[in-house]
Amino acid sequence: MAEHLPVDKTFKLFIGGAFPRSESGHTFQVRSDDGRLLANAAKASRKDLREAVRAARSAQAGWAGRTAYNRGQVLYRVAEMLDARRDEFVVVLRDGGRSAESARNEVEQAVDRWVWYAGWADKVHQVLGTVNPVAGPFFNFTYPEPTGVVVQAVPDDPPLLGLASRLAPAIVTGNTSVVLAGEAAALVAMSLAEVLATSDVPGGVVNILTGDQIGLLPWALGHLDVNAVDLSGAPSDLPDEALADAAENVKRLVHGDATAASPSVIAQFLEMKTVWHPIGR
């Protein structure tokens, strides 16, 4: 019998529900903690970022227009598919240097995090919305709306739990996301992309780019069709010029604990709108 040849995996990008190759044509090697080659991954370019933002914008209105109950079902389906592939993710995390127990715990926490935020889908408006007291013949309401397109620089550590803890609260209320994953988190991020592609998540709701996270962030901050940038996994020494670019369209800049689970994290990705309506009309 002929000797089996190893098939090295080449991860592409995840944009608009598909897995296109990077426009740059560049890749980088993903190696295990002991130096073994695990896969090749695409190195995203500025053009890839523009395409991902375009896909996220095209999907945002439809995703926000779904019922909260339906969005919760989709997030729960992500948890189901992630749990079904838990052994694969344990191997990926162990290749990154985690112990077997630590890897299993992180996968279980990530599954729980998707379930937890799925449960908040139809409760956010009840908690954050309100009827305001007024002295006049009209009603005054405050209610949350999705911010829009969010670019998220996710942390390298913990890679899976950190990604789940930032991505789930961003999309549960109707935002769409462009995830920027660094080289250290690329294998986990693209493995999760394969889960998302089979989890009823509409194309464009989540887009994942791997490679030069720091190099792409200034372009994301200056992109006029991006409504918010999550800097939870970004370095603290971003140039002042890049942060100033975010003010061009009054972007929301979000910082947060990469492993936190709280309704306040959901609120980071919401805009509070206040409207009034005359009584009897």
FILUMKE-774402 format. One line per 5 residues: number of its first residue (from 0); their letters; for each residue x negated, y, z negated of N, C-alpha, C. Coordinates in nm, 3 decimals. Example, Ala and Ser with C-alpha at 12.3 -4.5 7.8 and 13.67 -1.06 7.14 Angstrom:
<rs>
0> as> -1.319 -0.569 -0.780 -1.230 -0.450 -0.780 -1.320 -0.330 -0.780  -1.285 -0.225 -0.708 -1.367 -0.106 -0.714 -1.290 0.003 -0.787
</rs>
This chain:
<rs>
0> maehl> -0.084 -0.120 0.000 0.000 0.000 0.000 -0.087 0.125 0.000  -0.053 0.221 0.085 -0.133 0.342 0.096 -0.127 0.423 -0.033  -0.239 0.488 -0.063 -0.245 0.569 -0.183 -0.154 0.693 -0.169  -0.081 0.722 -0.273 0.010 0.837 -0.270 -0.070 0.966 -0.278  -0.041 1.059 -0.190 -0.108 1.188 -0.192 -0.031 1.284 -0.281
5> pvdkt> -0.101 1.356 -0.367 -0.031 1.454 -0.452 0.026 1.567 -0.368  0.144 1.612 -0.405 0.209 1.723 -0.335 0.209 1.843 -0.428  0.122 1.937 -0.399 0.114 2.057 -0.482 0.232 2.148 -0.449  0.301 2.193 -0.553 0.420 2.274 -0.533 0.382 2.420 -0.507  0.451 2.482 -0.414 0.433 2.625 -0.387 0.565 2.696 -0.416
10> fklfi> 0.566 2.774 -0.523 0.686 2.849 -0.559 0.694 2.976 -0.474  0.813 3.004 -0.427 0.837 3.127 -0.352 0.904 3.228 -0.445  0.964 3.330 -0.391 1.037 3.427 -0.471 1.184 3.389 -0.474  1.261 3.454 -0.558 1.405 3.429 -0.567 1.476 3.561 -0.545  1.531 3.580 -0.424 1.594 3.706 -0.387 1.727 3.677 -0.316
15> ggafp> 1.833 3.735 -0.365 1.963 3.719 -0.302 2.014 3.576 -0.299  1.975 3.495 -0.396 2.019 3.357 -0.402 1.938 3.262 -0.316  1.836 3.312 -0.246 1.751 3.230 -0.160 1.607 3.233 -0.212  1.522 3.153 -0.152 1.383 3.143 -0.192 1.292 3.182 -0.076  1.281 3.312 -0.046 1.196 3.355 0.065 1.049 3.359 0.025
20> rsesg> 0.964 3.348 0.124 0.821 3.369 0.102 0.796 3.518 0.083  0.688 3.551 0.015 0.655 3.691 -0.006 0.615 3.757 0.126  0.658 3.880 0.144 0.620 3.956 0.263 0.469 3.975 0.268  0.404 3.976 0.152 0.259 3.998 0.148 0.181 3.880 0.203  0.241 3.761 0.198 0.170 3.642 0.240 0.068 3.594 0.138
25> htfqv> 0.060 3.661 0.024 -0.038 3.628 -0.078 0.021 3.533 -0.183  -0.064 3.447 -0.234 -0.025 3.357 -0.342 -0.134 3.359 -0.450  -0.102 3.303 -0.563 -0.202 3.285 -0.668 -0.182 3.147 -0.730  -0.287 3.096 -0.790 -0.281 2.963 -0.849 -0.233 2.970 -0.993  -0.145 2.877 -1.027 -0.099 2.863 -1.165 -0.167 2.739 -1.222
30> rsddg> -0.244 2.759 -1.326 -0.321 2.648 -1.385 -0.276 2.622 -1.528  -0.296 2.498 -1.569 -0.260 2.458 -1.705 -0.361 2.515 -1.803  -0.333 2.494 -1.930 -0.422 2.544 -2.034 -0.560 2.482 -2.025  -0.569 2.360 -1.969 -0.700 2.293 -1.955 -0.758 2.306 -1.814  -0.701 2.393 -1.733 -0.759 2.423 -1.603 -0.705 2.345 -1.485
35> rllan> -0.608 2.255 -1.505 -0.552 2.178 -1.393 -0.464 2.268 -1.306  -0.470 2.246 -1.175 -0.383 2.320 -1.084 -0.241 2.265 -1.095  -0.146 2.352 -1.130 -0.006 2.311 -1.145 0.075 2.346 -1.021  0.051 2.462 -0.965 0.129 2.507 -0.850 0.065 2.632 -0.793  0.111 2.668 -0.676 0.081 2.800 -0.619 0.209 2.883 -0.628
40> aakas> 0.194 3.011 -0.651 0.311 3.098 -0.664 0.293 3.221 -0.577  0.405 3.274 -0.528 0.401 3.391 -0.441 0.368 3.517 -0.521  0.288 3.603 -0.460 0.255 3.732 -0.521 0.340 3.839 -0.453  0.437 3.891 -0.524 0.535 3.983 -0.465 0.471 4.118 -0.433  0.523 4.179 -0.327 0.476 4.310 -0.283 0.582 4.416 -0.308
45> rkdlr> 0.549 4.540 -0.275 0.646 4.650 -0.288 0.767 4.626 -0.197  0.744 4.571 -0.080 0.857 4.544 0.009 0.948 4.438 -0.052  0.890 4.337 -0.115 0.972 4.236 -0.183 1.056 4.300 -0.292  0.997 4.396 -0.363 1.072 4.468 -0.467 1.190 4.543 -0.405  1.168 4.610 -0.293 1.277 4.682 -0.227 1.388 4.587 -0.183
50> eavra> 1.349 4.471 -0.129 1.449 4.374 -0.087 1.528 4.320 -0.206  1.459 4.298 -0.318 1.526 4.248 -0.437 1.624 4.350 -0.493  1.585 4.478 -0.494 1.675 4.584 -0.541 1.796 4.595 -0.448  1.773 4.583 -0.317 1.884 4.588 -0.223 1.982 4.473 -0.247  1.929 4.353 -0.271 2.015 4.238 -0.299 2.092 4.257 -0.428
55> arsaq> 2.024 4.311 -0.531 2.091 4.335 -0.659 2.201 4.438 -0.646  2.176 4.544 -0.569 2.279 4.646 -0.550 2.400 4.591 -0.475  2.375 4.508 -0.374 2.485 4.452 -0.295 2.573 4.361 -0.380  2.513 4.294 -0.479 2.588 4.198 -0.560 2.653 4.262 -0.682  2.613 4.385 -0.717 2.653 4.439 -0.847 2.803 4.463 -0.859
60> agwag> 2.864 4.523 -0.759 3.007 4.555 -0.770 3.091 4.429 -0.781  3.059 4.328 -0.703 3.135 4.203 -0.709 3.120 4.133 -0.842  2.998 4.134 -0.896 2.973 4.069 -1.025 3.043 4.144 -1.138  3.036 4.277 -1.136 3.104 4.356 -1.239 3.255 4.343 -1.226  3.305 4.317 -1.105 3.449 4.305 -1.083 3.508 4.173 -1.127
65> rtayn> 3.424 4.077 -1.158 3.475 3.950 -1.210 3.527 3.969 -1.353  3.613 3.880 -1.395 3.662 3.890 -1.532 3.550 3.856 -1.629  3.558 3.912 -1.748 3.458 3.882 -1.850 3.457 3.733 -1.881  3.573 3.673 -1.881 3.583 3.529 -1.909 3.505 3.449 -1.804  3.516 3.489 -1.677 3.446 3.418 -1.571 3.294 3.435 -1.583
70> rgqvl> 3.250 3.556 -1.616 3.105 3.576 -1.634 3.054 3.491 -1.749  3.133 3.479 -1.854 3.094 3.392 -1.964 3.083 3.247 -1.921  3.174 3.202 -1.835 3.167 3.066 -1.783 3.039 3.043 -1.704  3.000 3.143 -1.625 2.880 3.129 -1.543 2.756 3.119 -1.633  2.749 3.204 -1.736 2.635 3.197 -1.826 2.632 3.063 -1.901
75> yrvae> 2.749 3.013 -1.938 2.753 2.882 -2.004 2.704 2.772 -1.910  2.735 2.785 -1.781 2.688 2.688 -1.682 2.536 2.691 -1.671  2.477 2.810 -1.682 2.330 2.820 -1.684 2.274 2.739 -1.801  2.337 2.754 -1.918 2.292 2.678 -2.035 2.303 2.528 -2.011  2.412 2.485 -1.948 2.430 2.342 -1.919 2.319 2.290 -1.828
80> mldar> 2.288 2.364 -1.722 2.187 2.318 -1.627 2.047 2.324 -1.687  2.022 2.424 -1.770 1.894 2.433 -1.838 1.876 2.316 -1.934  1.982 2.284 -2.006 1.976 2.172 -2.100 1.954 2.040 -2.027  2.013 2.026 -1.907 1.997 1.903 -1.830 1.852 1.885 -1.784  1.778 1.995 -1.773 1.639 1.988 -1.727 1.541 2.018 -1.839
85> rdefv> 1.584 1.993 -1.962 1.500 2.030 -2.077 1.365 1.961 -2.075  1.359 1.833 -2.032 1.232 1.761 -2.031 1.131 1.827 -1.936  1.182 1.874 -1.822 1.095 1.943 -1.726 1.037 2.071 -1.787  1.120 2.147 -1.856 1.072 2.272 -1.915 0.978 2.246 -2.032  0.999 2.138 -2.104 0.905 2.102 -2.211 0.768 2.076 -2.152
90> vvlrd> 0.762 2.005 -2.040 0.635 1.978 -1.973 0.569 2.108 -1.927  0.649 2.198 -1.869 0.595 2.325 -1.821 0.536 2.405 -1.937  0.606 2.410 -2.049 0.556 2.485 -2.164 0.434 2.418 -2.226  0.431 2.285 -2.227 0.314 2.216 -2.281 0.192 2.238 -2.192  0.213 2.246 -2.061 0.102 2.277 -1.971 0.046 2.416 -1.999
95> ggrsa> 0.131 2.503 -2.054 0.086 2.636 -2.090 0.018 2.645 -2.224  0.002 2.532 -2.291 -0.071 2.529 -2.417 0.013 2.508 -2.541  0.146 2.492 -2.525 0.230 2.470 -2.642 0.220 2.326 -2.691  0.242 2.308 -2.821 0.254 2.172 -2.874 0.389 2.115 -2.832  0.403 1.984 -2.842 0.529 1.920 -2.802 0.646 1.974 -2.884
100> esarn> 0.626 1.990 -3.014 0.734 2.039 -3.100 0.769 2.183 -3.067  0.667 2.267 -3.047 0.691 2.407 -3.015 0.763 2.421 -2.881  0.724 2.340 -2.784 0.788 2.346 -2.652 0.935 2.304 -2.661  0.963 2.197 -2.734 1.103 2.152 -2.749 1.187 2.258 -2.819  1.129 2.319 -2.923 1.203 2.422 -2.997 1.235 2.542 -2.908
105> eveqa> 1.139 2.581 -2.824 1.163 2.697 -2.738 1.272 2.668 -2.635  1.271 2.548 -2.577 1.375 2.513 -2.480 1.512 2.513 -2.547  1.519 2.454 -2.667 1.648 2.450 -2.738 1.696 2.590 -2.772  1.605 2.677 -2.814 1.643 2.815 -2.847 1.689 2.889 -2.722  1.624 2.863 -2.608 1.664 2.930 -2.484 1.804 2.886 -2.442
110> vdrwv> 1.833 2.757 -2.455 1.968 2.707 -2.423 2.070 2.773 -2.515  2.039 2.776 -2.643 2.129 2.839 -2.739 2.151 2.987 -2.708  2.046 3.055 -2.660 2.058 3.197 -2.631 2.155 3.224 -2.516  2.151 3.139 -2.413 2.246 3.154 -2.302 2.389 3.129 -2.350  2.408 3.029 -2.435 2.541 3.000 -2.488 2.590 3.115 -2.575
115> wyagw> 2.500 3.169 -2.657 2.537 3.276 -2.749 2.586 3.399 -2.673  2.512 3.439 -2.570 2.554 3.557 -2.493 2.675 3.527 -2.406  2.693 3.403 -2.362 2.815 3.367 -2.289 2.937 3.391 -2.376  2.926 3.363 -2.504 3.037 3.384 -2.596 3.071 3.530 -2.617  2.977 3.620 -2.591 3.002 3.763 -2.609 3.067 3.827 -2.487
120> adkvh> 3.076 3.756 -2.376 3.122 3.816 -2.251 3.257 3.886 -2.265  3.354 3.821 -2.332 3.488 3.879 -2.342 3.513 3.947 -2.476  3.406 3.974 -2.551 3.421 4.040 -2.681 3.355 4.177 -2.687  3.269 4.206 -2.590 3.193 4.332 -2.594 3.285 4.453 -2.595  3.387 4.452 -2.510 3.476 4.568 -2.503 3.554 4.587 -2.633
125> qvlgt> 3.586 4.477 -2.700 3.659 4.487 -2.826 3.572 4.550 -2.935  3.442 4.521 -2.931 3.351 4.570 -3.034 3.305 4.712 -3.006  3.272 4.742 -2.880 3.215 4.871 -2.847 3.318 4.974 -2.800  3.430 4.927 -2.747 3.533 5.020 -2.701 3.617 5.071 -2.817  3.679 5.186 -2.798 3.759 5.244 -2.905 3.863 5.341 -2.849
130> vnpva> 3.971 5.363 -2.928 4.068 5.469 -2.900 4.033 5.584 -2.994  3.998 5.698 -2.937 3.952 5.811 -3.018 4.069 5.895 -3.069  4.062 5.942 -3.193 4.168 6.030 -3.246 4.162 6.167 -3.178  4.279 6.216 -3.135 4.286 6.346 -3.068 4.403 6.427 -3.123  4.396 6.557 -3.108 4.506 6.646 -3.150 4.572 6.702 -3.024
135> gpffn> 4.649 6.618 -2.956 4.713 6.662 -2.833 4.795 6.550 -2.774  4.875 6.581 -2.674 4.966 6.481 -2.615 4.897 6.393 -2.510  4.788 6.330 -2.549 4.718 6.241 -2.457 4.639 6.137 -2.534  4.604 6.029 -2.464 4.517 5.926 -2.519 4.373 5.955 -2.479  4.280 5.917 -2.563 4.138 5.933 -2.533 4.068 5.801 -2.565
140> ftype> 4.007 5.741 -2.461 3.946 5.609 -2.476 3.795 5.617 -2.448  3.719 5.540 -2.521 3.578 5.518 -2.490 3.558 5.370 -2.465  3.496 5.338 -2.354 3.477 5.197 -2.320 3.344 5.179 -2.248  3.285 5.060 -2.259 3.153 5.036 -2.197 3.166 4.993 -2.051  3.070 5.038 -1.970 3.060 4.996 -1.831 2.916 4.951 -1.805
145> ptgvv> 2.897 4.859 -1.711 2.760 4.817 -1.680 2.678 4.932 -1.623  2.550 4.932 -1.654 2.461 5.036 -1.605 2.441 5.027 -1.455  2.428 4.905 -1.403 2.409 4.887 -1.258 2.297 4.789 -1.230  2.193 4.835 -1.161 2.078 4.751 -1.126 1.969 4.773 -1.230  1.924 4.665 -1.291 1.823 4.672 -1.397 1.698 4.596 -1.352
150> vqavp> 1.583 4.661 -1.357 1.455 4.593 -1.335 1.399 4.556 -1.471  1.358 4.430 -1.486 1.316 4.381 -1.617 1.175 4.324 -1.612  1.084 4.387 -1.685 0.950 4.333 -1.703 0.955 4.239 -1.823  0.956 4.109 -1.797 0.976 4.011 -1.904 0.842 3.973 -1.967  0.845 3.933 -2.093 0.720 3.902 -2.163 0.657 3.771 -2.117
155> ddppl> 0.526 3.764 -2.131 0.454 3.640 -2.101 0.467 3.539 -2.213  0.493 3.588 -2.334 0.500 3.498 -2.449 0.608 3.550 -2.546  0.708 3.467 -2.579 0.733 3.332 -2.528 0.798 3.339 -2.389  0.751 3.262 -2.293 0.797 3.282 -2.155 0.943 3.247 -2.131  0.990 3.133 -2.180 1.127 3.091 -2.154 1.227 3.161 -2.244
160> lglas> 1.199 3.162 -2.372 1.290 3.229 -2.466 1.293 3.379 -2.442  1.178 3.437 -2.413 1.173 3.580 -2.385 1.254 3.617 -2.262  1.247 3.533 -2.158 1.323 3.558 -2.036 1.473 3.546 -2.062  1.513 3.442 -2.134 1.655 3.423 -2.165 1.708 3.535 -2.253  1.626 3.579 -2.349 1.670 3.681 -2.445 1.687 3.819 -2.383
165> rlapa> 1.621 3.844 -2.270 1.636 3.973 -2.203 1.732 3.966 -2.085  1.729 3.854 -2.012 1.811 3.843 -1.891 1.959 3.823 -1.922  1.991 3.733 -2.015 2.132 3.703 -2.044 2.211 3.825 -2.088  2.162 3.907 -2.183 2.242 4.024 -2.223 2.251 4.130 -2.115  2.156 4.131 -2.022 2.161 4.230 -1.914 2.271 4.199 -1.814
170> ivtgn> 2.291 4.071 -1.782 2.386 4.037 -1.675 2.525 4.002 -1.727  2.540 3.978 -1.858 2.668 3.927 -1.907 2.782 4.028 -1.888  2.752 4.157 -1.885 2.859 4.257 -1.874 2.876 4.311 -1.733  2.800 4.258 -1.636 2.821 4.301 -1.498 2.703 4.370 -1.433  2.590 4.384 -1.503 2.470 4.435 -1.439 2.409 4.327 -1.350
175> tsvvl> 2.326 4.369 -1.257 2.243 4.275 -1.182 2.097 4.304 -1.215  2.011 4.205 -1.198 1.875 4.215 -1.249 1.771 4.180 -1.144  1.660 4.252 -1.150 1.539 4.216 -1.076 1.432 4.190 -1.181  1.393 4.065 -1.197 1.297 4.025 -1.298 1.156 4.032 -1.241  1.066 4.099 -1.314 0.925 4.102 -1.279 0.850 4.014 -1.379
180> ageaa> 0.803 3.899 -1.332 0.732 3.805 -1.418 0.584 3.808 -1.385  0.500 3.819 -1.487 0.356 3.818 -1.466 0.306 3.680 -1.430  0.178 3.671 -1.396 0.122 3.544 -1.352 0.131 3.437 -1.460  0.119 3.476 -1.587 0.121 3.379 -1.696 0.259 3.316 -1.713  0.364 3.389 -1.675 0.501 3.339 -1.693 0.564 3.295 -1.562
185> alvam> 0.486 3.291 -1.454 0.543 3.265 -1.321 0.607 3.127 -1.310  0.541 3.025 -1.364 0.592 2.889 -1.349 0.726 2.873 -1.422  0.736 2.928 -1.541 0.861 2.921 -1.616 0.971 3.001 -1.545  0.936 3.121 -1.498 1.035 3.207 -1.433 1.091 3.143 -1.307  1.006 3.083 -1.224 1.055 3.023 -1.100 1.125 2.891 -1.125
190> slaev> 1.089 2.821 -1.231 1.164 2.701 -1.268 1.305 2.740 -1.312  1.316 2.852 -1.383 1.449 2.901 -1.422 1.527 2.947 -1.298  1.457 3.001 -1.199 1.525 3.042 -1.075 1.593 2.922 -1.010  1.530 2.806 -1.015 1.591 2.685 -0.958 1.715 2.645 -1.037  1.714 2.670 -1.167 1.833 2.646 -1.249 1.945 2.743 -1.210
195> latsd> 1.911 2.871 -1.197 2.011 2.971 -1.162 2.074 2.945 -1.026  1.993 2.893 -0.933 2.042 2.869 -0.797 2.147 2.759 -0.793  2.154 2.678 -0.898 2.252 2.568 -0.903 2.351 2.587 -1.018  2.368 2.711 -1.064 2.450 2.737 -1.183 2.566 2.831 -1.159  2.613 2.843 -1.037 2.727 2.929 -1.005 2.697 3.077 -1.017
200> vpggv> 2.569 3.115 -1.036 2.533 3.257 -1.040 2.536 3.310 -0.897  2.618 3.410 -0.867 2.624 3.460 -0.728 2.489 3.512 -0.681  2.462 3.495 -0.552 2.337 3.543 -0.496 2.319 3.692 -0.517  2.202 3.732 -0.562 2.171 3.872 -0.584 2.193 3.920 -0.726  2.267 3.844 -0.807 2.288 3.885 -0.947 2.157 3.880 -1.024
205> vnilt> 2.077 3.776 -1.000 1.943 3.766 -1.058 1.844 3.746 -0.944  1.740 3.825 -0.944 1.632 3.815 -0.846 1.501 3.810 -0.923  1.412 3.720 -0.886 1.289 3.701 -0.963 1.168 3.717 -0.873  1.078 3.809 -0.914 0.953 3.833 -0.844 0.837 3.796 -0.936  0.737 3.732 -0.882 0.622 3.691 -0.962 0.496 3.758 -0.910
210> gdqig> 0.396 3.766 -0.997 0.266 3.817 -0.955 0.223 3.939 -1.033  0.204 4.050 -0.963 0.145 4.171 -1.020 0.253 4.255 -1.088  0.289 4.216 -1.208 0.395 4.287 -1.280 0.357 4.433 -1.305  0.234 4.456 -1.349 0.190 4.592 -1.381 0.184 4.678 -1.256  0.143 4.619 -1.143 0.134 4.694 -1.020 0.269 4.731 -0.963
215> llpwa> 0.372 4.648 -0.985 0.505 4.676 -0.931 0.588 4.769 -1.019  0.556 4.775 -1.147 0.637 4.855 -1.239 0.646 5.003 -1.201  0.536 5.070 -1.165 0.551 5.212 -1.127 0.645 5.233 -1.009  0.647 5.139 -0.915 0.737 5.151 -0.800 0.882 5.128 -0.842  0.901 5.039 -0.939 1.037 5.018 -0.992 1.085 5.143 -1.067
220> lghld> 0.995 5.204 -1.143 1.032 5.324 -1.218 1.067 5.440 -1.125  1.007 5.444 -1.008 1.034 5.552 -0.916 1.143 5.523 -0.815  1.198 5.401 -0.814 1.300 5.363 -0.716 1.432 5.431 -0.751  1.489 5.504 -0.657 1.609 5.582 -0.685 1.737 5.500 -0.689  1.732 5.373 -0.651 1.852 5.290 -0.658 1.846 5.194 -0.776
225> vnavd> 1.752 5.216 -0.866 1.743 5.139 -0.990 1.799 5.224 -1.103  1.890 5.168 -1.181 1.957 5.245 -1.287 1.891 5.233 -1.423  1.818 5.124 -1.445 1.753 5.105 -1.575 1.631 5.016 -1.557  1.533 5.035 -1.643 1.412 4.952 -1.642 1.390 4.902 -1.784  1.382 4.772 -1.798 1.357 4.706 -1.927 1.206 4.686 -1.940
230> lsgap> 1.145 4.754 -2.036 0.999 4.752 -2.053 0.956 4.659 -2.166  1.041 4.565 -2.203 1.011 4.479 -2.318 0.883 4.399 -2.301  0.853 4.360 -2.177 0.732 4.282 -2.152 0.621 4.361 -2.088  0.637 4.493 -2.079 0.540 4.578 -2.012 0.431 4.622 -2.109  0.313 4.655 -2.058 0.208 4.709 -2.147 0.249 4.844 -2.202
235> sdlpd> 0.194 4.879 -2.316 0.231 5.005 -2.381 0.161 5.126 -2.321  0.062 5.103 -2.235 -0.017 5.213 -2.181 0.017 5.246 -2.036  0.147 5.238 -2.001 0.187 5.277 -1.866 0.155 5.424 -1.843  0.112 5.461 -1.722 0.079 5.601 -1.696 0.199 5.694 -1.718  0.171 5.812 -1.769 0.278 5.909 -1.792 0.348 5.946 -1.661
240> ealad> 0.272 5.947 -1.551 0.331 5.981 -1.422 0.439 5.880 -1.382  0.413 5.752 -1.411 0.510 5.647 -1.376 0.637 5.664 -1.459  0.622 5.693 -1.588 0.739 5.711 -1.674 0.816 5.838 -1.634  0.743 5.940 -1.591 0.810 6.063 -1.547 0.892 6.040 -1.422  0.847 5.949 -1.335 0.922 5.918 -1.213 1.062 5.865 -1.244
245> aaenv> 1.074 5.799 -1.360 1.204 5.742 -1.398 1.309 5.851 -1.420  1.264 5.972 -1.447 1.358 6.082 -1.472 1.422 6.135 -1.345  1.369 6.097 -1.229 1.422 6.150 -1.103 1.571 6.119 -1.087  1.613 5.999 -1.129 1.756 5.968 -1.124 1.808 5.931 -1.263  1.743 5.984 -1.365 1.783 5.968 -1.506 1.800 5.819 -1.539
250> krlvh> 1.694 5.744 -1.513 1.698 5.601 -1.546 1.704 5.580 -1.697  1.769 5.473 -1.734 1.766 5.429 -1.873 1.640 5.343 -1.892  1.554 5.378 -1.987 1.436 5.299 -2.019 1.463 5.224 -2.148  1.451 5.092 -2.141 1.490 5.005 -2.251 1.367 4.934 -2.307  1.355 4.934 -2.438 1.254 4.856 -2.507 1.326 4.767 -2.607
255> gdata> 1.273 4.648 -2.631 1.342 4.561 -2.726 1.258 4.442 -2.766  1.298 4.378 -2.874 1.236 4.255 -2.921 1.261 4.145 -2.818  1.155 4.081 -2.774 1.166 3.981 -2.668 1.240 3.855 -2.711  1.265 3.838 -2.840 1.332 3.717 -2.886 1.459 3.745 -2.964  1.503 3.870 -2.969 1.619 3.906 -3.050 1.749 3.860 -2.986
260> aspsv> 1.848 3.832 -3.068 1.983 3.800 -3.021 2.080 3.887 -3.100  2.140 3.985 -3.034 2.228 4.078 -3.102 2.317 4.147 -3.001  2.441 4.179 -3.038 2.525 4.259 -2.947 2.465 4.395 -2.917  2.376 4.443 -3.004 2.311 4.571 -2.976 2.218 4.561 -2.856  2.169 4.441 -2.827 2.086 4.422 -2.708 2.173 4.436 -2.583
265> iaqfl> 2.296 4.383 -2.588 2.389 4.401 -2.476 2.415 4.549 -2.454  2.430 4.624 -2.563 2.461 4.767 -2.553 2.349 4.846 -2.487  2.227 4.794 -2.491 2.116 4.863 -2.426 2.139 4.876 -2.275  2.216 4.784 -2.219 2.237 4.781 -2.075 2.377 4.830 -2.035  2.440 4.909 -2.123 2.575 4.960 -2.097 2.578 5.112 -2.101
270> emktv> 2.670 5.169 -2.025 2.699 5.312 -2.032 2.835 5.327 -2.100  2.842 5.417 -2.196 2.969 5.442 -2.265 3.042 5.556 -2.194  3.162 5.527 -2.144 3.241 5.626 -2.071 3.364 5.664 -2.154  3.397 5.792 -2.155 3.515 5.841 -2.227 3.612 5.904 -2.127  3.738 5.862 -2.133 3.841 5.914 -2.043 3.965 5.950 -2.124
275> whpig> 4.049 6.033 -2.067 4.174 6.067 -2.133 4.290 6.045 -2.037  4.410 6.025 -2.096 4.528 6.002 -2.014 4.648 6.063 -2.085  4.728 6.144 -2.015 4.845 6.208 -2.080 4.946 6.103 -2.125  5.007 6.125 -2.237 5.111 6.036 -2.287 5.237 6.051 -2.202  5.297 5.939 -2.164 5.420 5.941 -2.088 5.403 5.950 -1.939
280> r> 5.280 5.946 -1.890 5.258 5.952 -1.745 5.194 5.822 -1.697
</rs>
